[in-house]
Amino acid sequence: MFPFRQAAMEISAKYCYKELETYGSCVASNPTSWQHKCHDLKLKVSQCTSSHPVIQKIREDCSTEFEKFEQCLKDNLTSPTSCSPHVTRFLGCADSVDLSSNKESSPMY
């Protein structure tokens, strides 16, 4: 799997589990019409991943690691998997973010 998508999915799954689970169930239940029938649920996933306080804190505290990862991708357009160490550092940073002052730090599952 492409490194960035893997990192994004790990963080999204941890903090937006309920939204992702509901959307996934809708898609599975509507194989021919999921794009239309599940659109609102897709928007809820997007809203969660862009506005969740924990994800915002990770973006803020780990911006340096993420910027280095983005630069690696730009420098290695033909071999993005060579940026895996950058993903690992970003995920390590995300796991070490101090969430003690955040009311919504617990995953929803």
Order of alpha helices (4+ residues) and beta strands (2+ residues): alpha-alpha-alpha-alpha-alpha-alpha-alpha
